[in-house]
Amino acid sequence: MKKCSIDCWYRSLSNPKRLVGFTLASLALIASVSAGLYKPAKKDVTTRASLAELKQGRELYVNKCASCHNLYEPERYDTTRWKRIMDKMAPKARINNQEKALILKYLTKGAK
């Protein structure tokens, strides 16, 4: 398989048909990956996280993180580990502090 530089990807996605195909494939991947993640419910609400915040955090996690890599179940890591991961990944994913806080609320609700 031929390696493709960033310019090559850009040129291939400048074709409208390819761009639509790429977009649809990306959306399908995100939808399939996010289907297995827990969806916040009333029982998950705490004094530190409202239902609205948990839902926003999940949406941000799916939309910001799945665009680059597979998503991990919140239970996979404990709170300390999720905080370290988010500190490292937030700048790369252009996640601001408010978004980071919401994602962490979602992830740590399900953490060990």
DSSP file with accessible surface (Angstrom, degrees, kcal/mol):
  #  RESIDUE AA STRUCTURE BP1 BP2  ACC     N-H-->O    O-->H-N    N-H-->O    O-->H-N    TCO  KAPPA ALPHA  PHI   PSI    X-CA   Y-CA   Z-CA
    1    1 A M              0   0  234      0, 0.0     2,-0.2     0, 0.0     0, 0.0   0.000 360.0 360.0 360.0 134.0    0.0    0.0    0.0
    2    2 A K        -     0   0  183      1,-0.1     2,-0.2     0, 0.0     0, 0.0  -0.497 360.0-123.5 -74.1 134.0    1.3    3.4   -0.9
    3    3 A K        -     0   0  196     -2,-0.2     2,-0.5     1,-0.0    -1,-0.1  -0.542  24.9-149.1 -75.2 145.8    2.0    5.8    1.9
    4    4 A a        -     0   0   46     -2,-0.2     2,-0.0     4,-0.0    -1,-0.0  -0.965   1.5-143.6-123.3 129.0    0.2    9.1    1.7
    5    5 A S     >  -     0   0   71     -2,-0.5     4,-2.3     1,-0.1     5,-0.2  -0.254  36.8 -97.6 -78.5 174.7    1.4   12.4    3.0
    6    6 A I  H  > S+     0   0  143      1,-0.2     4,-2.7     2,-0.2     5,-0.2   0.910 126.9  53.9 -60.8 -40.6   -0.8   15.0    4.5
    7    7 A D  H  > S+     0   0  108      1,-0.2     4,-2.6     2,-0.2    -1,-0.2   0.897 106.8  51.9 -60.8 -39.5   -0.9   16.9    1.2
    8    8 A a  H  > S+     0   0   35      2,-0.2     4,-2.4     1,-0.2    -1,-0.2   0.925 110.8  47.1 -62.8 -45.3   -2.0   13.6   -0.5
    9    9 A W  H  X S+     0   0  138     -4,-2.3     4,-2.3     2,-0.2    -2,-0.2   0.923 111.8  51.4 -61.7 -43.0   -4.9   13.2    2.0
   10   10 A Y  H  X S+     0   0  169     -4,-2.7     4,-0.9     1,-0.2    -2,-0.2   0.936 111.1  47.1 -61.1 -46.2   -5.9   16.8    1.6
   11   11 A R  H >< S+     0   0  156     -4,-2.6     3,-0.6     1,-0.2     4,-0.5   0.911 112.2  49.9 -63.2 -40.8   -6.0   16.5   -2.2
   12   12 A S  H >< S+     0   0   25     -4,-2.4     3,-0.8     1,-0.2    -1,-0.2   0.870 111.8  48.2 -68.6 -32.4   -8.0   13.3   -2.0
   13   13 A L  H 3< S+     0   0   43     -4,-2.3    -1,-0.2     1,-0.2    -2,-0.2   0.596  94.6  73.9 -84.2  -8.4  -10.5   14.8    0.4
   14   14 A S  T << S+     0   0   78     -4,-0.9    -1,-0.2    -3,-0.6    -2,-0.2   0.678  76.1  92.6 -75.9 -13.8  -10.9   17.9   -1.8
   15   15 A N  S <> S-     0   0   67     -3,-0.8     4,-2.5    -4,-0.5     3,-0.3  -0.686  79.9-141.0 -76.2 119.8  -12.9   15.6   -4.2
   16   16 A P  H  > S+     0   0   94      0, 0.0     4,-2.4     0, 0.0     5,-0.2   0.866  98.0  51.5 -55.7 -38.9  -16.5   16.1   -3.0
   17   17 A K  H  > S+     0   0  180      1,-0.2     4,-2.2     2,-0.2     5,-0.1   0.916 112.6  45.4 -65.7 -42.5  -17.5   12.5   -3.4
   18   18 A R  H  > S+     0   0  148     -3,-0.3     4,-2.9     2,-0.2     5,-0.2   0.889 111.3  53.1 -67.1 -39.1  -14.5   11.3   -1.4
   19   19 A L  H  X S+     0   0   79     -4,-2.5     4,-2.7     2,-0.2    -2,-0.2   0.930 110.1  47.3 -63.0 -43.9  -15.2   13.9    1.3
   20   20 A V  H  X S+     0   0   86     -4,-2.4     4,-2.7    -5,-0.2     5,-0.2   0.935 113.7  48.6 -62.6 -44.1  -18.8   12.7    1.6
   21   21 A G  H  X S+     0   0   38     -4,-2.2     4,-2.5    -5,-0.2    -2,-0.2   0.929 112.6  47.4 -62.3 -44.1  -17.7    9.1    1.8
   22   22 A F  H  X S+     0   0  100     -4,-2.9     4,-2.5     2,-0.2    -1,-0.2   0.919 112.5  49.8 -63.0 -43.5  -15.0    9.9    4.4
   23   23 A T  H  X S+     0   0   64     -4,-2.7     4,-2.5    -5,-0.2    -2,-0.2   0.934 112.2  46.9 -62.6 -45.8  -17.5   11.9    6.5
   24   24 A L  H  X S+     0   0  109     -4,-2.7     4,-2.4     1,-0.2    -1,-0.2   0.912 112.6  49.6 -64.3 -41.0  -20.1    9.1    6.4
   25   25 A A  H  X S+     0   0   61     -4,-2.5     4,-2.3    -5,-0.2    -1,-0.2   0.913 111.3  49.9 -64.5 -40.6  -17.6    6.5    7.3
   26   26 A S  H  X S+     0   0   40     -4,-2.5     4,-2.5     2,-0.2    -2,-0.2   0.925 111.0  48.6 -63.8 -43.9  -16.3    8.6   10.2
   27   27 A L  H  X S+     0   0  103     -4,-2.5     4,-2.5     1,-0.2    -1,-0.2   0.902 110.9  50.7 -64.5 -39.3  -19.8    9.2   11.5
   28   28 A A  H  X S+     0   0   61     -4,-2.4     4,-2.4     2,-0.2    -1,-0.2   0.912 110.8  49.2 -64.5 -41.0  -20.6    5.4   11.3
   29   29 A L  H  X S+     0   0   95     -4,-2.3     4,-2.4     2,-0.2     5,-0.2   0.943 111.9  47.8 -63.6 -46.3  -17.4    4.6   13.2
   30   30 A I  H  X S+     0   0   30     -4,-2.5     4,-2.5     1,-0.2    -2,-0.2   0.927 112.4  49.8 -61.3 -43.8  -18.1    7.1   15.9
   31   31 A A  H  X S+     0   0   57     -4,-2.5     4,-1.2     1,-0.2    -1,-0.2   0.923 112.6  46.5 -63.2 -41.5  -21.7    5.9   16.3
   32   32 A S  H  < S+     0   0   78     -4,-2.4     4,-0.5     1,-0.2    -1,-0.2   0.902 114.6  46.8 -70.4 -36.5  -20.6    2.2   16.5
   33   33 A V  H >< S+     0   0   38     -4,-2.4     3,-0.7     1,-0.2     4,-0.3   0.906 113.2  47.9 -71.0 -40.0  -17.9    2.9   19.0
   34   34 A S  H >< S+     0   0   17     -4,-2.5     3,-1.2    -5,-0.2    -1,-0.2   0.702  91.2  80.8 -77.6 -16.6  -20.1    5.1   21.3
   35   35 A A  T 3< S+     0   0   61     -4,-1.2    -1,-0.2     1,-0.3    -2,-0.1   0.837  92.0  50.2 -60.7 -31.7  -23.0    2.7   21.4
   36   36 A G  T <  S+     0   0   54     -3,-0.7    -1,-0.3    -4,-0.5    -2,-0.2   0.617  87.9 101.2 -85.2 -10.2  -21.3    0.6   24.1
   37   37 A L  S <  S-     0   0    8     -3,-1.2    36,-0.1    -4,-0.3    -3,-0.0  -0.460  84.9 -98.3 -75.1 146.0  -20.5    3.4   26.4
   38   38 A Y        -     0   0   40     -2,-0.1    -1,-0.1     1,-0.1    -2,-0.1  -0.296  31.4-138.7 -63.2 144.2  -22.7    4.0   29.4
   39   39 A K        -     0   0  132     -3,-0.1    16,-0.1    -4,-0.1    -1,-0.1  -0.937  26.8-111.7-105.1 122.6  -25.4    6.6   29.0
   40   40 A P        +     0   0   13      0, 0.0     2,-0.3     0, 0.0    66,-0.0  -0.221  40.8 179.1 -56.3 140.0  -25.8    8.8   32.1
   41   41 A A    >   -     0   0   39      1,-0.0     3,-2.2    13,-0.0     4,-0.4  -0.821  47.2 -87.4-132.6 174.5  -29.1    8.4   33.9
   42   42 A K  G >  S+     0   0  177      1,-0.3     3,-1.6    -2,-0.3     9,-0.0   0.846 123.3  62.5 -53.4 -36.9  -30.7    9.9   37.0
   43   43 A K  G 3  S+     0   0  169      1,-0.3    -1,-0.3     8,-0.0     8,-0.0   0.710  97.8  58.2 -64.6 -18.9  -29.0    7.3   39.2
   44   44 A D  G <  S+     0   0   14     -3,-2.2    -1,-0.3     2,-0.0    -2,-0.2   0.572  79.2 113.6 -87.0 -10.8  -25.6    8.6   38.1
   45   45 A V    <   +     0   0   65     -3,-1.6     2,-0.3    -4,-0.4     5,-0.2  -0.372  41.5 174.1 -66.4 137.2  -26.2   12.1   39.4
   46   46 A T  B >   -A   49   0A  63      3,-2.2     3,-0.5    -2,-0.1    -2,-0.0  -0.788  50.2 -94.1-129.8 179.6  -24.0   13.1   42.4
   47   47 A T  T 3  S+     0   0  153     -2,-0.3     3,-0.1     1,-0.2    -2,-0.1   0.734 128.0  43.7 -68.9 -19.3  -23.5   16.4   44.3
   48   48 A R  T 3  S+     0   0  171      1,-0.2     2,-0.4    57,-0.0    -1,-0.2   0.543 117.4  42.7-100.4 -11.6  -20.5   17.0   41.9
   49   49 A A  B <   -A   46   0A   6     -3,-0.5    -3,-2.2    -5,-0.1    -1,-0.2  -0.915  66.0-156.2-144.9 115.5  -22.1   16.1   38.6
   50   50 A S     >  -     0   0   49     -2,-0.4     4,-2.4    -5,-0.2     5,-0.2  -0.369  35.0-108.8 -79.7 166.0  -25.6   16.8   37.3
   51   51 A L  H  > S+     0   0   43      1,-0.2     4,-2.5     2,-0.2     5,-0.2   0.917 120.9  52.8 -62.1 -40.6  -27.3   14.7   34.7
   52   52 A A  H  > S+     0   0   61      1,-0.2     4,-2.5     2,-0.2    -1,-0.2   0.912 109.5  48.5 -61.9 -42.1  -26.9   17.5   32.1
   53   53 A E  H  > S+     0   0   57      2,-0.2     4,-2.7     1,-0.2    -1,-0.2   0.908 111.0  50.1 -65.4 -41.5  -23.2   17.7   32.8
   54   54 A L  H  X S+     0   0    0     -4,-2.4     4,-2.3     2,-0.2    -2,-0.2   0.917 112.2  47.5 -63.4 -41.2  -22.7   13.9   32.6
   55   55 A K  H  X S+     0   0  112     -4,-2.5     4,-2.4     2,-0.2    -2,-0.2   0.914 112.9  48.5 -66.7 -41.3  -24.6   13.9   29.2
   56   56 A Q  H  X S+     0   0   99     -4,-2.5     4,-2.6    -5,-0.2    -2,-0.2   0.907 110.6  51.9 -63.4 -41.6  -22.5   16.8   27.9
   57   57 A G  H  X S+     0   0    0     -4,-2.7     4,-2.6    45,-0.2    -2,-0.2   0.908 109.9  48.6 -61.9 -42.1  -19.3   15.1   29.1
   58   58 A R  H  X S+     0   0   35     -4,-2.3     4,-2.8     2,-0.2     5,-0.2   0.934 111.5  49.8 -62.8 -46.1  -20.3   11.9   27.2
   59   59 A E  H  X S+     0   0  125     -4,-2.4     4,-2.8     1,-0.2     5,-0.3   0.928 113.1  46.1 -60.5 -43.8  -21.1   13.8   24.0
   60   60 A L  H  X>S+     0   0   31     -4,-2.6     4,-3.1     2,-0.2     5,-0.6   0.917 111.4  52.4 -64.4 -43.2  -17.8   15.7   24.2
   61   61 A Y  I  X>S+     0   0    5     -4,-2.6     4,-1.8    -5,-0.2     5,-0.8   0.946 114.2  42.9 -58.3 -47.2  -15.9   12.4   24.9
   62   62 A V  I  X5S+     0   0    8     -4,-2.8     4,-1.1     3,-0.2    -2,-0.2   0.947 121.0  39.6 -65.2 -48.5  -17.5   10.8   21.9
   63   63 A N  I  <5S+     0   0   86     -4,-2.8     4,-0.2    -5,-0.2    -2,-0.2   0.868 124.4  34.4 -75.3 -36.3  -17.1   13.7   19.5
   64   64 A K  I  <5S+     0   0   61     -4,-3.1    -3,-0.2    -5,-0.3    -2,-0.2   0.868 125.6  35.2 -86.4 -39.7  -13.7   15.0   20.5
   65   65 A C  I >X<S+     0   0   12     -4,-1.8     4,-1.7    -5,-0.6     3,-1.5   0.868 110.1  57.2 -89.3 -36.5  -11.9   11.7   21.4
   66   66 A A  T 3<<S+     0   0   11     -4,-1.1    -1,-0.2    -5,-0.8    -3,-0.1   0.663  90.6  74.7 -72.1 -13.4  -13.3    9.2   18.9
   67   67 A S  T 34 S+     0   0   80     -4,-0.2    -1,-0.3    -5,-0.2    -2,-0.1   0.744 112.5  23.8 -70.0 -18.1  -12.2   11.4   16.0
   68   68 A C  T <4 S-     0   0  106     -3,-1.5     2,-0.3     1,-0.3    -2,-0.2   0.681 129.8  -1.5-116.3 -28.5   -8.6   10.3   16.6
   69   69 A H  S  < S-     0   0   68     -4,-1.7    -1,-0.3     0, 0.0     2,-0.0  -0.956  83.1 -67.4-155.6 172.3   -8.7    6.9   18.5
   70   70 A N        -     0   0  112     -2,-0.3     2,-0.3     1,-0.1    -3,-0.1  -0.328  52.0-117.8 -64.1 149.3  -10.9    4.2   20.0
   71   71 A L        -     0   0   20     -5,-0.1     2,-0.4    -2,-0.0    -1,-0.1  -0.649  22.4-140.5 -89.5 148.3  -12.8    5.1   23.1
   72   72 A Y        -     0   0   84     -2,-0.3     5,-0.1     1,-0.0   -35,-0.0  -0.844  24.2-104.8-107.7 145.2  -12.3    3.4   26.4
   73   73 A E    >   -     0   0   79     -2,-0.4     3,-2.0     1,-0.1     4,-0.4  -0.406  29.6-124.2 -61.2 139.8  -14.9    2.4   28.8
   74   74 A P  G >  S+     0   0    0      0, 0.0     3,-1.0     0, 0.0    38,-0.3   0.842 109.8  62.5 -56.7 -31.6  -14.9    4.8   31.8
   75   75 A E  G 3  S+     0   0   83      1,-0.2    37,-0.3    36,-0.2    36,-0.1   0.630  82.4  82.5 -69.1 -13.1  -14.5    1.8   34.1
   76   76 A R  G <  S+     0   0  127     -3,-2.0     2,-0.3    35,-0.1    -1,-0.2   0.835  98.4  28.7 -62.8 -35.0  -11.1    1.0   32.5
   77   77 A Y  S <  S-     0   0   33     -3,-1.0    35,-0.6    -4,-0.4     2,-0.1  -0.910  79.5-118.2-127.2 156.8   -9.2    3.6   34.6
   78   78 A D     >  -     0   0   74     -2,-0.3     4,-2.5    33,-0.2     5,-0.2  -0.304  42.9 -92.9 -84.4 174.7   -9.6    5.1   38.0
   79   79 A T  H  > S+     0   0   50     33,-0.5     4,-2.3     1,-0.2     5,-0.2   0.898 123.7  52.0 -57.2 -44.7  -10.0    8.8   38.6
   80   80 A T  H  > S+     0   0   86      1,-0.2     4,-2.0     2,-0.2    -1,-0.2   0.923 111.5  46.8 -60.3 -44.2   -6.3    9.6   39.0
   81   81 A R  H  > S+     0   0  104      1,-0.2     4,-2.6     2,-0.2    -1,-0.2   0.910 110.3  52.1 -66.7 -43.1   -5.5    7.9   35.8
   82   82 A W  H  X S+     0   0    6     -4,-2.5     4,-2.9     1,-0.2     5,-0.2   0.910 108.3  52.3 -60.7 -39.7   -8.3    9.6   33.8
   83   83 A K  H  X S+     0   0   98     -4,-2.3     4,-2.4    -5,-0.2    -1,-0.2   0.922 110.6  47.3 -62.7 -42.5   -7.0   13.0   35.1
   84   84 A R  H  X S+     0   0  147     -4,-2.0     4,-1.8     2,-0.2    -2,-0.2   0.917 113.0  49.2 -63.5 -42.7   -3.5   12.2   33.9
   85   85 A I  H  X S+     0   0   41     -4,-2.6     4,-2.8     1,-0.2     5,-0.2   0.939 112.5  47.0 -62.2 -46.2   -4.8   11.0   30.5
   86   86 A M  H  X S+     0   0    4     -4,-2.9     4,-2.7     1,-0.2    -1,-0.2   0.884 108.3  55.4 -66.7 -36.5   -7.0   14.1   30.1
   87   87 A D  H  < S+     0   0   90     -4,-2.4    -1,-0.2    -5,-0.2    -2,-0.2   0.892 115.0  40.5 -60.6 -37.5   -4.1   16.4   31.1
   88   88 A K  H  X S+     0   0  136     -4,-1.8     4,-0.6    -5,-0.2    -2,-0.2   0.899 122.2  38.8 -77.1 -41.3   -2.0   14.9   28.3
   89   89 A M  H  X S+     0   0   52     -4,-2.8     4,-2.3    -5,-0.2     5,-0.2   0.768  95.3  78.3 -86.3 -27.0   -4.7   14.6   25.7
   90   90 A A  H  X>S+     0   0    6     -4,-2.7     5,-2.7    -5,-0.2     4,-0.5   0.904  96.4  46.0 -53.8 -47.5   -6.6   17.9   26.1
   91   91 A P  H >45S+     0   0   96      0, 0.0     3,-0.8     0, 0.0    -1,-0.2   0.913 113.2  50.5 -63.5 -38.2   -4.1   20.1   24.3
   92   92 A K  H 3<5S+     0   0  142     -4,-0.6    -2,-0.2     1,-0.2    -3,-0.1   0.863 116.3  40.9 -65.0 -37.6   -3.7   17.6   21.4
   93   93 A A  H 3<5S-     0   0   27     -4,-2.3    -1,-0.2     2,-0.1    -3,-0.1   0.363 111.2-119.9 -92.3   3.6   -7.5   17.4   21.0
   94   94 A R  T <<5 +     0   0  216     -3,-0.8     2,-0.6    -4,-0.5    -4,-0.1   0.925  54.1 163.5  55.3  48.5   -8.0   21.2   21.5
   95   95 A I      < -     0   0   13     -5,-2.7    -1,-0.2    -6,-0.2    -2,-0.1  -0.876  28.6-141.6 -98.7 122.6  -10.2   20.6   24.5
   96   96 A N     >  -     0   0   79     -2,-0.6     4,-2.8    -3,-0.1     5,-0.2  -0.235  29.0 -97.6 -79.0 174.0  -10.6   23.7   26.7
   97   97 A N  H  > S+     0   0  131      1,-0.2     4,-2.2     2,-0.2     5,-0.1   0.863 122.9  50.9 -62.6 -37.9  -10.8   23.6   30.5
   98   98 A Q  H  > S+     0   0  148      2,-0.2     4,-1.9     1,-0.2    -1,-0.2   0.934 113.3  45.1 -66.0 -44.9  -14.6   23.6   30.6
   99   99 A E  H  > S+     0   0   41      1,-0.2     4,-2.7     2,-0.2     5,-0.2   0.911 111.5  53.6 -64.3 -41.3  -14.9   20.7   28.2
  100  100 A K  H  X S+     0   0   40     -4,-2.8     4,-2.7     1,-0.2    -2,-0.2   0.915 107.3  51.1 -59.2 -43.9  -12.2   18.8   30.0
  101  101 A A  H  X S+     0   0   48     -4,-2.2     4,-2.1     1,-0.2    -1,-0.2   0.909 111.5  47.5 -62.4 -41.0  -14.0   19.2   33.3
  102  102 A L  H  X S+     0   0   21     -4,-1.9     4,-2.0     2,-0.2   -45,-0.2   0.918 111.9  49.0 -67.7 -42.5  -17.2   17.9   31.7
  103  103 A I  H  X S+     0   0    0     -4,-2.7     4,-3.0     1,-0.2     5,-0.2   0.929 111.1  50.9 -62.3 -43.9  -15.5   14.9   30.1
  104  104 A L  H  X S+     0   0   26     -4,-2.7     4,-3.0     1,-0.2     5,-0.3   0.888 106.5  54.5 -62.4 -37.2  -13.8   14.1   33.4
  105  105 A K  H  X S+     0   0   55     -4,-2.1     4,-1.1    -5,-0.2    -1,-0.2   0.929 112.7  43.9 -61.4 -43.3  -17.2   14.2   35.2
  106  106 A Y  H  X S+     0   0    0     -4,-2.0     4,-0.9   -53,-0.2     3,-0.3   0.958 117.4  44.2 -64.9 -49.8  -18.5   11.7   32.7
  107  107 A L  H  < S+     0   0    0     -4,-3.0     3,-0.4     1,-0.2    -2,-0.2   0.889 114.0  47.9 -65.9 -40.2  -15.4    9.4   32.8
  108  108 A T  H >< S+     0   0   31     -4,-3.0     3,-0.5     1,-0.2    -1,-0.2   0.715  98.3  68.4 -81.1 -14.5  -14.9    9.4   36.5
  109  109 A K  H 3< S+     0   0   73     -4,-1.1    -1,-0.2    -3,-0.3    -2,-0.2   0.900 111.2  35.5 -65.0 -36.8  -18.5    8.7   37.3
  110  110 A G  T 3< S+     0   0   14     -4,-0.9    -1,-0.2    -3,-0.4    -2,-0.2   0.363  97.4 116.3 -95.9   4.2  -17.9    5.2   35.7
  111  111 A A    <         0   0   20     -3,-0.5   -33,-0.2    -4,-0.2   -36,-0.2  -0.306 360.0 360.0 -75.0 161.6  -14.3    4.9   37.0
  112  112 A K              0   0  179    -35,-0.6   -33,-0.5   -38,-0.3    -1,-0.1  -0.264 360.0 360.0 -63.5 360.0  -13.2    2.2   39.5
